[in-house]
């Protein structure tokens, strides 16, 4: 299942680490996508 942000292979490897604070967002866009994904995941 692709990441809920639409561009990653999976949420676990793409946005989830950023949402959980395990990985720093590399770009402002990545941070925005992570915030969107957090919202989409509830
Ligand atoms: Zn993502």
mmCIF file of the protein (N, C-alpha, C, O) and its ligand, coordinates in Angstrom:
data_MODEL
# 
_entry.id   MODEL 
# 
loop_
_entity.id 
_entity.type 
_entity.pdbx_number_of_molecules 
1 polymer     1 
2 non-polymer 1 
# 
_entity_poly.entity_id                      1 
_entity_poly.type                           'polypeptide(L)' 
_entity_poly.nstd_linkage                   no 
_entity_poly.nstd_monomer                   no 
_entity_poly.pdbx_seq_one_letter_code       
;(UNK)(UNK)(UNK)(UNK)(UNK)(UNK)(UNK)(UNK)(UNK)(UNK)(UNK)(UNK)(UNK)(UNK)(UNK)(UNK)
(UNK)(UNK)(UNK)(UNK)(UNK)(UNK)(UNK)(UNK)(UNK)(UNK)(UNK)(UNK)(UNK)(UNK)(UNK)(UNK)
(UNK)(UNK)(UNK)(UNK)(UNK)(UNK)(UNK)(UNK)(UNK)(UNK)
;
_entity_poly.pdbx_seq_one_letter_code_can   XXXXXXXXXXXXXXXXXXXXXXXXXXXXXXXXXXXXXXXXXX 
_entity_poly.pdbx_strand_id                 A 
# 
loop_
_entity_poly_seq.entity_id 
_entity_poly_seq.num 
_entity_poly_seq.mon_id 
_entity_poly_seq.hetero 
1 1  UNK n 
1 2  UNK n 
1 3  UNK n 
1 4  UNK n 
1 5  UNK n 
1 6  UNK n 
1 7  UNK n 
1 8  UNK n 
1 9  UNK n 
1 10 UNK n 
1 11 UNK n 
1 12 UNK n 
1 13 UNK n 
1 14 UNK n 
1 15 UNK n 
1 16 UNK n 
1 17 UNK n 
1 18 UNK n 
1 19 UNK n 
1 20 UNK n 
1 21 UNK n 
1 22 UNK n 
1 23 UNK n 
1 24 UNK n 
1 25 UNK n 
1 26 UNK n 
1 27 UNK n 
1 28 UNK n 
1 29 UNK n 
1 30 UNK n 
1 31 UNK n 
1 32 UNK n 
1 33 UNK n 
1 34 UNK n 
1 35 UNK n 
1 36 UNK n 
1 37 UNK n 
1 38 UNK n 
1 39 UNK n 
1 40 UNK n 
1 41 UNK n 
1 42 UNK n 
# 
loop_
_struct_asym.id 
_struct_asym.entity_id 
A 1 
B 2 
# 
loop_
_chem_comp.id 
_chem_comp.type 
_chem_comp.mon_nstd_flag 
UNK 'L-peptide linking' . 
ZN  non-polymer         . 
# 
_pdbx_entity_nonpoly.entity_id   2 
_pdbx_entity_nonpoly.name        ? 
_pdbx_entity_nonpoly.comp_id     ZN 
# 
_pdbx_nonpoly_scheme.asym_id         B 
_pdbx_nonpoly_scheme.entity_id       2 
_pdbx_nonpoly_scheme.mon_id          ZN 
_pdbx_nonpoly_scheme.ndb_seq_num     1 
_pdbx_nonpoly_scheme.pdb_seq_num     101 
_pdbx_nonpoly_scheme.auth_seq_num    101 
_pdbx_nonpoly_scheme.pdb_mon_id      ZN 
_pdbx_nonpoly_scheme.auth_mon_id     ZN 
_pdbx_nonpoly_scheme.pdb_strand_id   A 
_pdbx_nonpoly_scheme.pdb_ins_code    . 
# 
loop_
_atom_site.group_PDB 
_atom_site.id 
_atom_site.type_symbol 
_atom_site.label_atom_id 
_atom_site.label_alt_id 
_atom_site.label_comp_id 
_atom_site.label_asym_id 
_atom_site.label_entity_id 
_atom_site.label_seq_id 
_atom_site.pdbx_PDB_ins_code 
_atom_site.Cartn_x 
_atom_site.Cartn_y 
_atom_site.Cartn_z 
_atom_site.occupancy 
_atom_site.B_iso_or_equiv 
_atom_site.pdbx_formal_charge 
_atom_site.auth_seq_id 
_atom_site.auth_comp_id 
_atom_site.auth_asym_id 
_atom_site.auth_atom_id 
_atom_site.pdbx_PDB_model_num 
ATOM   1   N  N  . UNK A 1 1  ? 0.846  -1.191 0.000  1.00 0.00 ? 1   UNK A N  1 
ATOM   2   C  CA . UNK A 1 1  ? 0.000  0.000  0.000  1.00 0.00 ? 1   UNK A CA 1 
ATOM   3   C  C  . UNK A 1 1  ? 0.886  1.247  0.000  1.00 0.00 ? 1   UNK A C  1 
ATOM   4   O  O  . UNK A 1 1  ? 1.770  1.374  0.847  1.00 0.00 ? 1   UNK A O  1 
ATOM   5   N  N  . UNK A 1 2  ? 0.663  2.152  -0.925 1.00 0.00 ? 2   UNK A N  1 
ATOM   6   C  CA . UNK A 1 2  ? 1.500  3.363  -0.977 1.00 0.00 ? 2   UNK A CA 1 
ATOM   7   C  C  . UNK A 1 2  ? 1.251  4.270  0.218  1.00 0.00 ? 2   UNK A C  1 
ATOM   8   O  O  . UNK A 1 2  ? 0.224  4.180  0.890  1.00 0.00 ? 2   UNK A O  1 
ATOM   9   N  N  . UNK A 1 3  ? 2.195  5.125  0.457  1.00 0.00 ? 3   UNK A N  1 
ATOM   10  C  CA . UNK A 1 3  ? 2.056  6.086  1.551  1.00 0.00 ? 3   UNK A CA 1 
ATOM   11  C  C  . UNK A 1 3  ? 0.823  6.953  1.310  1.00 0.00 ? 3   UNK A C  1 
ATOM   12  O  O  . UNK A 1 3  ? 0.478  7.259  0.169  1.00 0.00 ? 3   UNK A O  1 
ATOM   13  N  N  . UNK A 1 4  ? 0.173  7.340  2.391  1.00 0.00 ? 4   UNK A N  1 
ATOM   14  C  CA . UNK A 1 4  ? -1.045 8.146  2.250  1.00 0.00 ? 4   UNK A CA 1 
ATOM   15  C  C  . UNK A 1 4  ? -0.774 9.505  1.609  1.00 0.00 ? 4   UNK A C  1 
ATOM   16  O  O  . UNK A 1 4  ? -1.701 10.148 1.116  1.00 0.00 ? 4   UNK A O  1 
ATOM   17  N  N  . UNK A 1 5  ? 0.468  9.948  1.608  1.00 0.00 ? 5   UNK A N  1 
ATOM   18  C  CA . UNK A 1 5  ? 0.784  11.235 0.986  1.00 0.00 ? 5   UNK A CA 1 
ATOM   19  C  C  . UNK A 1 5  ? 0.797  11.113 -0.531 1.00 0.00 ? 5   UNK A C  1 
ATOM   20  O  O  . UNK A 1 5  ? 0.736  12.115 -1.245 1.00 0.00 ? 5   UNK A O  1 
ATOM   21  N  N  . UNK A 1 6  ? 0.879  9.864  -1.023 1.00 0.00 ? 6   UNK A N  1 
ATOM   22  C  CA . UNK A 1 6  ? 0.769  9.662  -2.453 1.00 0.00 ? 6   UNK A CA 1 
ATOM   23  C  C  . UNK A 1 6  ? 2.064  9.455  -3.205 1.00 0.00 ? 6   UNK A C  1 
ATOM   24  O  O  . UNK A 1 6  ? 2.028  9.059  -4.371 1.00 0.00 ? 6   UNK A O  1 
ATOM   25  N  N  . UNK A 1 7  ? 3.214  9.706  -2.585 1.00 0.00 ? 7   UNK A N  1 
ATOM   26  C  CA . UNK A 1 7  ? 4.464  9.567  -3.341 1.00 0.00 ? 7   UNK A CA 1 
ATOM   27  C  C  . UNK A 1 7  ? 5.402  8.508  -2.771 1.00 0.00 ? 7   UNK A C  1 
ATOM   28  O  O  . UNK A 1 7  ? 6.311  8.061  -3.470 1.00 0.00 ? 7   UNK A O  1 
ATOM   29  N  N  . UNK A 1 8  ? 5.204  8.097  -1.523 1.00 0.00 ? 8   UNK A N  1 
ATOM   30  C  CA . UNK A 1 8  ? 6.109  7.112  -0.933 1.00 0.00 ? 8   UNK A CA 1 
ATOM   31  C  C  . UNK A 1 8  ? 5.671  5.694  -1.222 1.00 0.00 ? 8   UNK A C  1 
ATOM   32  O  O  . UNK A 1 8  ? 4.517  5.442  -1.569 1.00 0.00 ? 8   UNK A O  1 
ATOM   33  N  N  . UNK A 1 9  ? 6.618  4.759  -1.071 1.00 0.00 ? 9   UNK A N  1 
ATOM   34  C  CA . UNK A 1 9  ? 6.298  3.355  -1.298 1.00 0.00 ? 9   UNK A CA 1 
ATOM   35  C  C  . UNK A 1 9  ? 5.365  2.831  -0.219 1.00 0.00 ? 9   UNK A C  1 
ATOM   36  O  O  . UNK A 1 9  ? 4.459  2.046  -0.498 1.00 0.00 ? 9   UNK A O  1 
ATOM   37  N  N  . UNK A 1 10 ? 5.591  3.270  1.017  1.00 0.00 ? 10  UNK A N  1 
ATOM   38  C  CA . UNK A 1 10 ? 4.719  2.871  2.114  1.00 0.00 ? 10  UNK A CA 1 
ATOM   39  C  C  . UNK A 1 10 ? 4.791  3.923  3.212  1.00 0.00 ? 10  UNK A C  1 
ATOM   40  O  O  . UNK A 1 10 ? 5.803  4.605  3.372  1.00 0.00 ? 10  UNK A O  1 
ATOM   41  N  N  . UNK A 1 11 ? 3.698  4.044  3.968  1.00 0.00 ? 11  UNK A N  1 
ATOM   42  C  CA . UNK A 1 11 ? 3.687  5.031  5.049  1.00 0.00 ? 11  UNK A CA 1 
ATOM   43  C  C  . UNK A 1 11 ? 4.780  4.724  6.056  1.00 0.00 ? 11  UNK A C  1 
ATOM   44  O  O  . UNK A 1 11 ? 5.423  5.633  6.581  1.00 0.00 ? 11  UNK A O  1 
ATOM   45  N  N  . UNK A 1 12 ? 4.992  3.427  6.327  1.00 0.00 ? 12  UNK A N  1 
ATOM   46  C  CA . UNK A 1 12 ? 5.980  3.030  7.332  1.00 0.00 ? 12  UNK A CA 1 
ATOM   47  C  C  . UNK A 1 12 ? 7.382  3.512  6.994  1.00 0.00 ? 12  UNK A C  1 
ATOM   48  O  O  . UNK A 1 12 ? 8.146  3.898  7.878  1.00 0.00 ? 12  UNK A O  1 
ATOM   49  N  N  . UNK A 1 13 ? 7.713  3.488  5.711  1.00 0.00 ? 13  UNK A N  1 
ATOM   50  C  CA . UNK A 1 13 ? 9.075  3.862  5.335  1.00 0.00 ? 13  UNK A CA 1 
ATOM   51  C  C  . UNK A 1 13 ? 9.180  5.299  4.855  1.00 0.00 ? 13  UNK A C  1 
ATOM   52  O  O  . UNK A 1 13 ? 10.283 5.811  4.661  1.00 0.00 ? 13  UNK A O  1 
ATOM   53  N  N  . UNK A 1 14 ? 8.033  5.959  4.660  1.00 0.00 ? 14  UNK A N  1 
ATOM   54  C  CA . UNK A 1 14 ? 8.085  7.304  4.093  1.00 0.00 ? 14  UNK A CA 1 
ATOM   55  C  C  . UNK A 1 14 ? 7.744  8.392  5.107  1.00 0.00 ? 14  UNK A C  1 
ATOM   56  O  O  . UNK A 1 14 ? 8.622  9.129  5.555  1.00 0.00 ? 14  UNK A O  1 
ATOM   57  N  N  . UNK A 1 15 ? 6.477  8.488  5.462  1.00 0.00 ? 15  UNK A N  1 
ATOM   58  C  CA . UNK A 1 15 ? 6.057  9.583  6.341  1.00 0.00 ? 15  UNK A CA 1 
ATOM   59  C  C  . UNK A 1 15 ? 6.021  9.226  7.821  1.00 0.00 ? 15  UNK A C  1 
ATOM   60  O  O  . UNK A 1 15 ? 6.205  10.097 8.671  1.00 0.00 ? 15  UNK A O  1 
ATOM   61  N  N  . UNK A 1 16 ? 5.788  7.960  8.137  1.00 0.00 ? 16  UNK A N  1 
ATOM   62  C  CA . UNK A 1 16 ? 5.625  7.589  9.539  1.00 0.00 ? 16  UNK A CA 1 
ATOM   63  C  C  . UNK A 1 16 ? 6.831  7.932  10.419 1.00 0.00 ? 16  UNK A C  1 
ATOM   64  O  O  . UNK A 1 16 ? 6.645  8.435  11.527 1.00 0.00 ? 16  UNK A O  1 
ATOM   65  N  N  . UNK A 1 17 ? 8.061  7.675  9.960  1.00 0.00 ? 17  UNK A N  1 
ATOM   66  C  CA . UNK A 1 17 ? 9.216  8.035  10.800 1.00 0.00 ? 17  UNK A CA 1 
ATOM   67  C  C  . UNK A 1 17 ? 9.267  9.524  11.103 1.00 0.00 ? 17  UNK A C  1 
ATOM   68  O  O  . UNK A 1 17 ? 9.722  9.925  12.174 1.00 0.00 ? 17  UNK A O  1 
ATOM   69  N  N  . UNK A 1 18 ? 8.807  10.343 10.170 1.00 0.00 ? 18  UNK A N  1 
ATOM   70  C  CA . UNK A 1 18 ? 8.810  11.794 10.381 1.00 0.00 ? 18  UNK A CA 1 
ATOM   71  C  C  . UNK A 1 18 ? 7.703  12.168 11.360 1.00 0.00 ? 18  UNK A C  1 
ATOM   72  O  O  . UNK A 1 18 ? 7.892  13.004 12.243 1.00 0.00 ? 18  UNK A O  1 
ATOM   73  N  N  . UNK A 1 19 ? 6.539  11.530 11.188 1.00 0.00 ? 19  UNK A N  1 
ATOM   74  C  CA . UNK A 1 19 ? 5.414  11.787 12.088 1.00 0.00 ? 19  UNK A CA 1 
ATOM   75  C  C  . UNK A 1 19 ? 5.789  11.428 13.525 1.00 0.00 ? 19  UNK A C  1 
ATOM   76  O  O  . UNK A 1 19 ? 5.458  12.148 14.467 1.00 0.00 ? 19  UNK A O  1 
ATOM   77  N  N  . UNK A 1 20 ? 6.483  10.306 13.674 1.00 0.00 ? 20  UNK A N  1 
ATOM   78  C  CA . UNK A 1 20 ? 6.847  9.829  15.007 1.00 0.00 ? 20  UNK A CA 1 
ATOM   79  C  C  . UNK A 1 20 ? 8.088  10.517 15.563 1.00 0.00 ? 20  UNK A C  1 
ATOM   80  O  O  . UNK A 1 20 ? 8.455  10.303 16.718 1.00 0.00 ? 20  UNK A O  1 
ATOM   81  N  N  . UNK A 1 21 ? 8.726  11.336 14.749 1.00 0.00 ? 21  UNK A N  1 
ATOM   82  C  CA . UNK A 1 21 ? 9.907  12.047 15.211 1.00 0.00 ? 21  UNK A CA 1 
ATOM   83  C  C  . UNK A 1 21 ? 11.161 11.200 15.191 1.00 0.00 ? 21  UNK A C  1 
ATOM   84  O  O  . UNK A 1 21 ? 12.178 11.579 15.773 1.00 0.00 ? 21  UNK A O  1 
ATOM   85  N  N  . UNK A 1 22 ? 11.100 10.034 14.513 1.00 0.00 ? 22  UNK A N  1 
ATOM   86  C  CA . UNK A 1 22 ? 12.270 9.166  14.452 1.00 0.00 ? 22  UNK A CA 1 
ATOM   87  C  C  . UNK A 1 22 ? 13.251 9.626  13.379 1.00 0.00 ? 22  UNK A C  1 
ATOM   88  O  O  . UNK A 1 22 ? 14.431 9.276  13.390 1.00 0.00 ? 22  UNK A O  1 
ATOM   89  N  N  . UNK A 1 23 ? 12.722 10.427 12.449 1.00 0.00 ? 23  UNK A N  1 
ATOM   90  C  CA . UNK A 1 23 ? 13.552 10.901 11.354 1.00 0.00 ? 23  UNK A CA 1 
ATOM   91  C  C  . UNK A 1 23 ? 13.193 12.350 11.067 1.00 0.00 ? 23  UNK A C  1 
ATOM   92  O  O  . UNK A 1 23 ? 12.017 12.713 11.066 1.00 0.00 ? 23  UNK A O  1 
ATOM   93  N  N  . UNK A 1 24 ? 14.205 13.184 10.822 1.00 0.00 ? 24  UNK A N  1 
ATOM   94  C  CA . UNK A 1 24 ? 13.936 14.576 10.515 1.00 0.00 ? 24  UNK A CA 1 
ATOM   95  C  C  . UNK A 1 24 ? 13.499 14.708 9.067  1.00 0.00 ? 24  UNK A C  1 
ATOM   96  O  O  . UNK A 1 24 ? 14.025 14.024 8.189  1.00 0.00 ? 24  UNK A O  1 
ATOM   97  N  N  . UNK A 1 25 ? 12.535 15.588 8.817  1.00 0.00 ? 25  UNK A N  1 
ATOM   98  C  CA . UNK A 1 25 ? 12.101 15.833 7.450  1.00 0.00 ? 25  UNK A CA 1 
ATOM   99  C  C  . UNK A 1 25 ? 13.248 16.503 6.691  1.00 0.00 ? 25  UNK A C  1 
ATOM   100 O  O  . UNK A 1 25 ? 13.836 17.474 7.166  1.00 0.00 ? 25  UNK A O  1 
ATOM   101 N  N  . UNK A 1 26 ? 13.552 15.978 5.519  1.00 0.00 ? 26  UNK A N  1 
ATOM   102 C  CA . UNK A 1 26 ? 14.682 16.519 4.765  1.00 0.00 ? 26  UNK A CA 1 
ATOM   103 C  C  . UNK A 1 26 ? 14.344 17.827 4.069  1.00 0.00 ? 26  UNK A C  1 
ATOM   104 O  O  . UNK A 1 26 ? 15.221 18.651 3.813  1.00 0.00 ? 26  UNK A O  1 
ATOM   105 N  N  . UNK A 1 27 ? 13.075 18.007 3.770  1.00 0.00 ? 27  UNK A N  1 
ATOM   106 C  CA . UNK A 1 27 ? 12.668 19.233 3.102  1.00 0.00 ? 27  UNK A CA 1 
ATOM   107 C  C  . UNK A 1 27 ? 11.369 19.747 3.711  1.00 0.00 ? 27  UNK A C  1 
ATOM   108 O  O  . UNK A 1 27 ? 10.679 19.017 4.423  1.00 0.00 ? 27  UNK A O  1 
ATOM   109 N  N  . UNK A 1 28 ? 11.040 20.995 3.431  1.00 0.00 ? 28  UNK A N  1 
ATOM   110 C  CA . UNK A 1 28 ? 9.788  21.559 3.920  1.00 0.00 ? 28  UNK A CA 1 
ATOM   111 C  C  . UNK A 1 28 ? 8.610  20.781 3.339  1.00 0.00 ? 28  UNK A C  1 
ATOM   112 O  O  . UNK A 1 28 ? 7.577  20.614 3.989  1.00 0.00 ? 28  UNK A O  1 
ATOM   113 N  N  . UNK A 1 29 ? 8.784  20.308 2.105  1.00 0.00 ? 29  UNK A N  1 
ATOM   114 C  CA . UNK A 1 29 ? 7.712  19.546 1.470  1.00 0.00 ? 29  UNK A CA 1 
ATOM   115 C  C  . UNK A 1 29 ? 7.500  18.233 2.214  1.00 0.00 ? 29  UNK A C  1 
ATOM   116 O  O  . UNK A 1 29 ? 6.363  17.812 2.428  1.00 0.00 ? 29  UNK A O  1 
ATOM   117 N  N  . UNK A 1 30 ? 8.601  17.582 2.611  1.00 0.00 ? 30  UNK A N  1 
ATOM   118 C  CA . UNK A 1 30 ? 8.490  16.321 3.339  1.00 0.00 ? 30  UNK A CA 1 
ATOM   119 C  C  . UNK A 1 30 ? 7.750  16.541 4.653  1.00 0.00 ? 30  UNK A C  1 
ATOM   120 O  O  . UNK A 1 30 ? 6.938  15.710 5.062  1.00 0.00 ? 30  UNK A O  1 
ATOM   121 N  N  . UNK A 1 31 ? 8.032  17.657 5.310  1.00 0.00 ? 31  UNK A N  1 
ATOM   122 C  CA . UNK A 1 31 ? 7.375  17.972 6.570  1.00 0.00 ? 31  UNK A CA 1 
ATOM   123 C  C  . UNK A 1 31 ? 5.886  18.198 6.346  1.00 0.00 ? 31  UNK A C  1 
ATOM   124 O  O  . UNK A 1 31 ? 5.056  17.738 7.129  1.00 0.00 ? 31  UNK A O  1 
ATOM   125 N  N  . UNK A 1 32 ? 5.552  18.909 5.272  1.00 0.00 ? 32  UNK A N  1 
ATOM   126 C  CA . UNK A 1 32 ? 4.140  19.159 4.954  1.00 0.00 ? 32  UNK A CA 1 
ATOM   127 C  C  . UNK A 1 32 ? 3.424  17.853 4.654  1.00 0.00 ? 32  UNK A C  1 
ATOM   128 O  O  . UNK A 1 32 ? 2.293  17.643 5.092  1.00 0.00 ? 32  UNK A O  1 
ATOM   129 N  N  . UNK A 1 33 ? 4.088  16.968 3.901  1.00 0.00 ? 33  UNK A N  1 
ATOM   130 C  CA . UNK A 1 33 ? 3.471  15.682 3.569  1.00 0.00 ? 33  UNK A CA 1 
ATOM   131 C  C  . UNK A 1 33 ? 3.263  14.836 4.821  1.00 0.00 ? 33  UNK A C  1 
ATOM   132 O  O  . UNK A 1 33 ? 2.242  14.163 4.965  1.00 0.00 ? 33  UNK A O  1 
ATOM   133 N  N  . UNK A 1 34 ? 4.236  14.877 5.718  1.00 0.00 ? 34  UNK A N  1 
ATOM   134 C  CA . UNK A 1 34 ? 4.124  14.112 6.960  1.00 0.00 ? 34  UNK A CA 1 
ATOM   135 C  C  . UNK A 1 34 ? 2.952  14.630 7.789  1.00 0.00 ? 34  UNK A C  1 
ATOM   136 O  O  . UNK A 1 34 ? 2.212  13.848 8.385  1.00 0.00 ? 34  UNK A O  1 
ATOM   137 N  N  . UNK A 1 35 ? 2.787  15.947 7.824  1.00 0.00 ? 35  UNK A N  1 
ATOM   138 C  CA . UNK A 1 35 ? 1.676  16.515 8.592  1.00 0.00 ? 35  UNK A CA 1 
ATOM   139 C  C  . UNK A 1 35 ? 0.354  16.141 7.946  1.00 0.00 ? 35  UNK A C  1 
ATOM   140 O  O  . UNK A 1 35 ? -0.620 15.845 8.637  1.00 0.00 ? 35  UNK A O  1 
ATOM   141 N  N  . UNK A 1 36 ? 0.320  16.153 6.620  1.00 0.00 ? 36  UNK A N  1 
ATOM   142 C  CA . UNK A 1 36 ? -0.889 15.741 5.918  1.00 0.00 ? 36  UNK A CA 1 
ATOM   143 C  C  . UNK A 1 36 ? -1.189 14.265 6.205  1.00 0.00 ? 36  UNK A C  1 
ATOM   144 O  O  . UNK A 1 36 ? -2.336 13.893 6.453  1.00 0.00 ? 36  UNK A O  1 
ATOM   145 N  N  . UNK A 1 37 ? -0.152 13.437 6.168  1.00 0.00 ? 37  UNK A N  1 
ATOM   146 C  CA . UNK A 1 37 ? -0.322 12.007 6.403  1.00 0.00 ? 37  UNK A CA 1 
ATOM   147 C  C  . UNK A 1 37 ? -0.813 11.749 7.828  1.00 0.00 ? 37  UNK A C  1 
ATOM   148 O  O  . UNK A 1 37 ? -1.661 10.885 8.048  1.00 0.00 ? 37  UNK A O  1 
ATOM   149 N  N  . UNK A 1 38 ? -0.275 12.505 8.798  1.00 0.00 ? 38  UNK A N  1 
ATOM   150 C  CA . UNK A 1 38 ? -0.712 12.355 10.188 1.00 0.00 ? 38  UNK A CA 1 
ATOM   151 C  C  . UNK A 1 38 ? -2.203 12.660 10.280 1.00 0.00 ? 38  UNK A C  1 
ATOM   152 O  O  . UNK A 1 38 ? -2.947 11.970 10.976 1.00 0.00 ? 38  UNK A O  1 
ATOM   153 N  N  . UNK A 1 39 ? -2.632 13.710 9.564  1.00 0.00 ? 39  UNK A N  1 
ATOM   154 C  CA . UNK A 1 39 ? -4.046 14.093 9.564  1.00 0.00 ? 39  UNK A CA 1 
ATOM   155 C  C  . UNK A 1 39 ? -4.883 13.011 8.886  1.00 0.00 ? 39  UNK A C  1 
ATOM   156 O  O  . UNK A 1 39 ? -5.949 12.641 9.377  1.00 0.00 ? 39  UNK A O  1 
ATOM   157 N  N  . UNK A 1 40 ? -4.390 12.509 7.753  1.00 0.00 ? 40  UNK A N  1 
ATOM   158 C  CA . UNK A 1 40 ? -5.131 11.497 6.994  1.00 0.00 ? 40  UNK A CA 1 
ATOM   159 C  C  . UNK A 1 40 ? -5.246 10.190 7.773  1.00 0.00 ? 40  UNK A C  1 
ATOM   160 O  O  . UNK A 1 40 ? -6.230 9.462  7.642  1.00 0.00 ? 40  UNK A O  1 
ATOM   161 N  N  . UNK A 1 41 ? -4.230 9.901  8.585  1.00 0.00 ? 41  UNK A N  1 
ATOM   162 C  CA . UNK A 1 41 ? -4.243 8.662  9.373  1.00 0.00 ? 41  UNK A CA 1 
ATOM   163 C  C  . UNK A 1 41 ? -5.092 8.818  10.634 1.00 0.00 ? 41  UNK A C  1 
ATOM   164 O  O  . UNK A 1 41 ? -5.392 7.835  11.311 1.00 0.00 ? 41  UNK A O  1 
ATOM   165 N  N  . UNK A 1 42 ? -5.468 10.029 10.939 1.00 0.00 ? 42  UNK A N  1 
ATOM   166 C  CA . UNK A 1 42 ? -6.290 10.271 12.119 1.00 0.00 ? 42  UNK A CA 1 
ATOM   167 C  C  . UNK A 1 42 ? -5.435 10.435 13.345 1.00 0.00 ? 42  UNK A C  1 
ATOM   168 O  O  . UNK A 1 42 ? -5.958 10.647 14.439 1.00 0.00 ? 42  UNK A O  1 
HETATM 169 ZN ZN . ZN  B 2 .  ? 4.673  9.863  2.574  1.00 0.00 ? 101 ZN  A ZN 1 
# 
